[in-house]
Amino acid sequence: MMVSTIDNLIGLGLLRQPRTVLFGPGQRTMLPRIVAPLGSHVLICTDERMATTAEYRALQSSLEAAGIDVHLFDRVQPDLPRGDIMTLQADLAGHRIDVVIGLGGGSCLDMAKVASLVLAHGGDVRDYFGENLVPGPVLPIITVPTTAGTGAEVSCIGVVYDEERGVKVGVASAHLEPSVAIVDPELTLSCPPGLTAATAADALSHLVESFTDRAKNPSPEDLDAHLYVGKNVLTDIYCRAGIRLLAGAIERVVDDPSDLGARSDMMLGAFCGGMALNTAGTSIAHAIQSPIGGLTHTSHGMGVGALLPYVTRYNLPVRVEVFAELAEDLGVYDPVAGALENAKAAITRLDGLLDALGVPRDLKALGLSAEQIDDVAERSLLSTRLIANNARPLTKFDAVQILERAYEGDRGWWSL
């Protein structure tokens, strides 16, 4: 296990990223040119809604016009059930696939990653649950996100819901890093308001958690063995850029969902979140949300968004200077004020962005009951990888404290 401190004492910088990233309105039209050098038989993983859109039909037609054979799997469900992967494996038995394209939200992109794995190496996806268990290269993966939030277009993890075991588990490996990410903001224009809000809250949580994570100061052996090695100088660049973009775009998108400039900033900010979490990792907002989502069947983005005001307050005592830095990126920095005042101003501004998105201000609104708090706290501690990323240690007592404050909507300041 890495011996870590809060501060980046060794000046480490580390990024894992796709070979090619193509960003901008209309860039999805480049897809046939990108696919052609990689193969002539593609699998597209998407959901039923996306498969009926004019945008999808145009993409499939452009691939076929370039002489590329298209196999469509359009039954991806939210939270990517393991059963979907098993169905896809059965459907594709005997079919040649050279390239896998994920088109849609996070679950569709995750499906593309794990599909590329099981098609290349066989077996049950359970065989690969965990870190660095993928034995070698997978089929080339192209990600085309249609939401601005998950960061899955650039991350090397696929999250799967194992229905029989009742848990969400990650397949994490550098081999799952997409070959190409095509990030086209025009694809988010039709994103419904609720999904826009949930994914934006998710992106904000990725950026804040990655920036306030532990800096683990890994050894060369740690860097070789682990994907998530903590906050570092390169992830910090993406975090600050992403937070600036979201701070300037969220309210504009809420006011006018057709604002392509604001949608572009949102999508670029979400991309920055994916770049950061790919080595820094997320932390306790995600750890606590997981059992809450299982109990209440509420969206991941709204869950982490509802927890973020309370997690930031919990971490503030050990991250005053870091939150004070964010005040600059959030546009609330006061050069006359001290670090603590600026840190609190940053957290308050984050609260305002979440409120603008309509994120619930307390856990009651998600359907959690007071009687479930102890169980959620207990189950949160099972996410040891996420908890290890957090700057402040977390015990069950601490988790209960966070949950009780979040349940009551108590946005007071934790004692320093």
C-alpha positions, 0 to 999 in steps of 0.5 A: 500500500502506498504511504501517502501524505496530503501534499505532493512532496515529490512534485509528481505529474501523471496523466493517462489519456487516449492516443487522440482526442478530437473536440469541437462542434460537428467533429463526429463527422470525422468518425469514418476517417478515424475508424478506417485505419483501425478495421472494417467491422465495428460494433456500436454500443448505445441505448435505445433512445440514441439509436432512434435519433437522426444523429445516430442514423447519419453516423451509421450511414457515413460508416457504411458509405465508407465500406465499414460493416456496422453491428449495433447493440442498442440495449445498454441500460443505465448503470450497465448491468452485467447481464447486458454484457452477457447478452452482447457476448451471446449476440456476437458469437461468430461475428468479426469485430475489429473496433468498438465504438461507445456512443452515448452516456457513461454506461454506453462508453463503459459498455464499449470498454468492457465489450472490447475486453471480453471480445478480445480475451473471452470469459466473464466480465467478473474475471476482470473486476478490480485493478490491473487484471486485464491480461493484455491489449483489447480491441481499439475503443472509440468513445463518442459521448452525448452527455457532459459529465461522466468523463468516461470518454477518456478514463480507463475504467468500466463500471459494471453493476453485478445484479446477482451480488447487488454491487457496482464494480470497476474493471480498471486497466490501462488497456481499457484506455480509449484509442480515440475520443470524439467529443462533439458538444452538438450531441448534448443539445438534445440532452434532457434538462434532468440528465444535463443537470445530473451529469453536470453535478457529476463533472463538478464532483469529479473536479473538486474531488480530484483537486482536493484528493490526497497526493500519495507520493507513489514510489516507482513500484507503486506507479507500476502497480496502481492506476490511481496514484493521487492528486498531482501537478498535471491533474491539478491543471485539468481540475482548475481549467475544468472548474473555471469552465463549469463555473462559467457555463452551468447557469448559462446552460440552465437559462438556455439549453440551446446555447452551444457555446455554453454546452461546449464549455460544459463538455470541455469541463467534463472532459477535464474532469475525466482527465483528472480522475483517471489518475487522481481518482474520486473519493468519499462523495462517490463512496457514500453515494454508491449505497445511497443509489442502491437504496433509493434508485436515484441517479449517480450525478444527483447523488454525488451532487447532493453529498458534495456540499457536506463532503467539502465541509468535512474536508475543509479543515485539512484543505483550507489552502486548496479550497482557497485556490479554487476561489480564484477559478470560481470567480469569488477570490478576495485578495484582502481576505484570508485563506479560510474566508476564500476557502469558504467562499469557494465552497459556497459558490460550489453550493450555488452551482449545484442549486442552479442545477436543481440538485437536492439540498438534502438526502431526504429528497433522494428518498433516504430514510433516517433509519438507513443512515447507519447502514449506508455509513457501514457500506460506504467503508467498503469502497476502500480505494475511494476512501484512500483518496480522500485528504481526511481519513474517514471512519464510520463515525465520520460517515454517519456525521456527514450523512446526518448533516446531509440528511438535514441539509445542514450546511454549517461549517465543520469545526476547524 
